[in-house]
Amino acid sequence: MSTKNSLTITDNRTSKTYELPIVDGTVSTMGLRAIKTDEKDFGLMGYDPAFMNTASCRSSITFIDGDEGILRHRGYPIEQLAEKTTYLEVAYLLMNGELPSAAELETFSAEISAESSLHENMKGFIQSFLPNAHPMGMLIAAMGALGTFYPDAKQVLDAKVRRRQIARIIAQIPIIAAWSYRHGVGKPFVNPDPSLGYTANFLSMMKRGSEPRYAAHPDIVKALDVLFILHADHEQNCSTNTMRAIGSSQADPFSAVAGAAAALYGPLHGGANEAVLHMLNEIGTIDAVPQFIKDIKAGSGGRRLMGFGHRVYKNYDPRAKVIKSLADRVFDILGKQNPLLQIARELERIALQDEYFVKRKLYPNVDFYSGLIYQALEIPIDLFPVMFAIPRASGWLAQWEELLMDKEQKIARPRQIYTGIMLRDIKR
Ligand code: CMC
């Protein structure tokens, strides 16, 4: 048996044989171009409409083994990061490749704190939305608008300028989120108080009333911080791919984050956490679960079991495991149960034994239990995708910077298979 690291292809149209090198378990689809019927032929292309089997980049940020249910950032297992670090440390790790020392963390936190205020005009911008505007639509618009306040953000090839925008976006995305929420419920905006720490500051901007300082229960702050860690990055998902695609044209990072957030908004991606809650409310009682599963399997209305299934995980999503145990802790601290949790557990129990889900390897994903925790924290359902976007910003930005540094990357521009009319004349 040959041990050559290459792929031999015979083109049966011409009987010619080609050899393509195998590098890191891939063949370059550009290598297929040499396979032609004659000199005029464009050459073979790959066809992969949803990137089902195409690597679009080299990345050293996040590793996923979907069959084993493994997720690691820069080599660290997600379970250890959730237990032993904070969200800001993970953001630093994604960006820099190493966990920060105490001094590095202090500097990083100070950089974020220094950028923790929104231009006064952003208040008017947020207030211009209808009170019932979806907060994710507000976030997308506000992030795009924010870029206009920082013209230097266009200098994407300047490392120092880039880092400044990264700090700005990480610092200001929670302010946009909290103010969008407060606008919707008709409450005055609460200014940031970075001395509270990143996650507690967000809760203060969301929840503070007339008291001079809002101090959330430390265990609640920790729980939300863990949720932020679990959502920080997930390699080349739909929104990250969007971030990279926009970034590849050298657009400013505010525009790219706005685009990535738009991709996240969809119910098949980050909007799934919101859809799960609507689904659980619709099911209403545990008794209704078996019929609901039957309807899903029958494909009625093309519906799916929201919070289930994943393009990459064909095993239990490791983030869902952490969230499931976190939910119990949060309910204990708050001294209240979420009745929807029982319905979610029953859905999971039945689905994990059902041939339809077993055969297709459909397991709970990160969005299945996260909404139940947000709901216990009295965060409204339409804010759930925004809760996903806040921490994912650090992943998007780390991937964006990696893209800009990658000599193999160019403007993202797929090919197509043209299926339209080839040529005709206007008959007039
Ligand atoms: N409920 C019922 N059937 C499903 C589900 C589901 N949630 N997910 C996939 N399937 C079926 C699908 O109908 C197909 O069946 P068949 O082979 O008979 O046609 C098979 O499983 C494979 O599905 P697919 O659509 O080819 O898989 P995909 O990799 O394109 O989609 C997914 C992945 C996440 C979009 C999909 O599983 C889904 O729609 N899940 C529900 C939405 C959701 O929870 N999204 C959050 C994903 S995790 C966090 C994030 O990305 O933000």
Residues whose N, C-alpha, C, O or C-beta is under 5 A from the ligand:
A	BS01	CMC	P267 L268 H269 G270 A272 R303 R304 L305 M306 G307 F308 G309 H310 R311 R360 N365 V366 D367
